[in-house]
Amino acid sequence: RLFYEGSDEDYISQDFSMALIAVIVVFLVMWWHLNSLFLASTGMFQIMFSLPVSSILFRGVFQVGYFSFIHILTVYLVLGIGADDIFVLLDTWRHLCDGQLDPQDKDKQKQVLKATYVRAAQAIWNTSFTTTVAFLSGSISRLMPMRTTGWYASICILMNYLFVITFTPSVLIIYTRHFQSWRSLCSWCAALPGMLGGKLSRVEPDKTDSPTGAGAEKSVPLIERMLINFYIPMMRRKPFAAVMVVIMSITAVQGIYWASQLTPPRK
């Protein structure tokens, strides 16, 4: 260990005490991005529910008896990957919607949902699979905590994928048919997405990539404006791209060096 000395359990306990703050922050980001308290709440439920389900598989099905604090810290990993999977699916839904879907038009909802599956499920699977393989590579470690944490994290990632292609579409259809026009339950909650640039609990479709090719004008979110107007044009310039490659290479070399200096606990 390079930067501290002390009990591993003490430091892990302190890190885990911050998990609640991480959950709240991710929930607020989901609420802001999805513009819906209902979708954010069900999405967070899905993410957190994958942890106990994965634990059942980890201990009950695969019969792995070792489980410690470091396994519980997988919650940070699951929060990031789970939220990202939900964003990909719901953003695809928004881009494929041709105008605001009629809550009573079930045939149109089925068509959009099918197109969303075709477009998003494979992309989500590719990222989930590669991340799973990366954590499974921990199987070669001789350290029991590292090896079993990799197994548990892999199961959590796969469970997140299963939930995002089963539970999330069901929630999305329920939201479209019953809750799409609802406002938030309290005035300050309703005002928060608006202050952050949201639309008061509505998943507004993006017609710029709709199947009909309609180009209706709409406000573009800040992050998308940054990507379109700054990041993509800059990355197309060879000098800027070369500088970014050099910076990332230096960062990788630094990371490899510090990783090679790590040593097992001596106490």
N, C-alpha and C positions, 0 to 999 in steps of 0.2 A: 504493500500500500504506500502511496506516495505522499498524500496530503493530510492524513489524519491517523491517529492511533486511538484505539479504544475498542469497546465491545461492538461487534457487528450488530447484535440485537438492538443496542441502543440507537444506532444510526438508522437501522431499518424501521424501528418503531417511530422515530421522528419523521422519516419520509412518509410512512403510511398515514401519519396524522394529517398530512397535507392532501390526502386523497379526496377528502370531502370538498376542499377548495377547488381541486381540479374538476370534480364532478359539476360543481356549480358553474365554474367558468365555461366548461364545454357546453353545459345546458344553455347558458345565456347566448353563446355563439350560435348554437343550433337554432334557438328561438329567433335570433336576429336574421340568420341566413334563410331559414325556412319560412319566416314571416307567419308562424303559426305556433301558438302555445300548445295546441293539441298534438301536432306532429312532433314538436320538440319533446314533449312529455312521453309520448309513446316510444319515440326513438331512444330516449335515455333509458326507459324501462327495458327495451330490447337489449341494449348494450349491457346493462348491469345484470340482466337475467341470464346472459350467456355465461357469466362466471360460475354460478352454482351448478348450471347444467354441465359445464365442462368439468367441474369438480366431481360430479357423479360419474362421468365417463372415465376421468383420470383415476379415481380410486376404486370405483365399483366394477367397471368393465375391464380396464387395463391393469387393475390390481397393483397400482403403484402406491406403496404405503407411505412414502416420504413426502411430507408437505410442511413447508415452513413459511416464515414471513416473506421471504423473497418471492415465493409463488404468489402471495397476495398482492405484491407490488405490480403484478401483471395488469392490474386495473388501469394503470397509466397507458399501457400499450393498447389495451382494449378500447379505452375511451377515444384515442386518436384514430385507430383503424375503423372502429365501429361508426363513428361520426362521419368519416370520409366515405365509407360505403353508402351510408344513407344519403349523403350529399350527391353522390354520383347518380344514384337511382332517381332521386326526386328532381335533380336538375335535368336529367334526361326526359323525365315526364313533362316538365315545364317546356322544354324546347320542342317536344313533339305535339303538344296541345295546339290545336288550331283555334285560337280564341279561347275564351272562358268556357270550359265544358259545362254543358247543361246537366245538373244533378239527376235529371230524369232520363237522359239519353244514355241508356246502358250499353247499347251497341257501340256507340262512339267511344265510351270508356273502355270497352273490351279491346277495340282496335288500338287505342293509344297504349293500353297496358301491354298488349302483345308486342307492339313496336318497341316499347321501353325495355321489355325483357330481351328482345333480340339485340338491342343496341348496348344495354348496360350490363347484363348478366355476365357476358364473356369478359368484359373489361374488369369488372369487380373480381371475377374468378382469377384472372391472370395476376392481379396484384396480391390477392389473398394467397394464392398458391406459392408464388415466389417468396413471400414473407414467411409462409409456413415452412418451406424448405430451408430457409435461412436459419430458423430456430431449431429445426430438426438436426441441423449440422452440429448442434451442441451435444448430440449423442456420443460424439467421439471424445468428449471431455471425461477425465477420470474423476472429476469432482461431482459428487452426487447432487449438490444443490444446482450446479450449472446444468447438468444433464437433464434432471427432472423438470427444471424450470422451462427449458426449451420444449420439452414434451407438452407441458401444461399450456404454454403460450401458443403452441401450434394448434392444440385442440380448441382453445378460445377463439383463435382467428377463424378456424373452419366453422365453428358454431355461429360466429357473427355472420359469416357468409350465408349459411343456411337460413338464418333468421331474416337477413336483409332481402332474400329472394322469396320468402314465404310470408313472414309476418308483416313486413313493411308494405308490400303491395296491398295486402288486405286492409291495413290501416289507411292507406292512401285512398282506396275506393270508398271506405266508410266516411272519411273526411270529405271527399268530393260530394257525396250524396247527402250528407247530413250536417256537416259542420263548416262547410267552406265559407258561408256568408256570416258566420258568427263572429262577434267581437270578443275580445278577451274578457275575463270575468270581472276585472276591476279596472277603474279608469287609468291608474298609473301603469298597470300592466299593458293596457291598450295603447297608451301613449309611448311606451318605450320603443317598440319597433318603429313607430313613426319618427321619433327623434333620431333614430339610427339609420333612417332611410328606408324603413320597411313599409308594409302595406296593410297593417292592422289585420293580422290573422288570415291572410289570403295567400294561396300559392298562385301567383299570377303567371300565366303562360308567357313564354318568350316567343314571339312570332317571327323573330329574325331567322329561326331555323325550323319553321313549321313545315309540315308536309306540303302545304299549298304554296309555300314560297312567299307568303304575304310579308310585306316589309313595313308593317305599321310602326310608327315611331313610338318609342317608349324610353323611359329613363334607364340608363345603363348604370349598374352598380359601380361603386368606386374601384373595386379590385379589377373588374373587367375593363374599365376605362384605362387603368394603369397598364394592364397586359396588352391591350390593343394599341394604345397610343404611345407607350414608352418601351415596355420590355421586348415585345416581338420585333419592332423596328430596330432596336439596338442589337438584339441577338443576330439579326441578319447582316450586321456589319462585321466583317472578318476580324478587324483589330479588337473590337469589344469581345467577340466570342473567344478569341485567343487569350485575352486577359482573364476571362472567366475560367478557361481551362487551366491556366497556370495557377490561379488562386485555389481552385479545387484540388489540383495535384499537390500543392504545398500543404493544404489542409489534410489530405489523405496521408501524406508522408509523415506529418506531425502526429496524426492519430496512430499510425502503425508504430512509430517510435515509442510513444508513451504506453501503448498497449504492451509492447515488448518489455517494458520496465516493471510491469505489475508482478507481484509475488504473492503466494498464498499467505493467509494469516499465520502468524507464528505463535499465537496464544490459544 
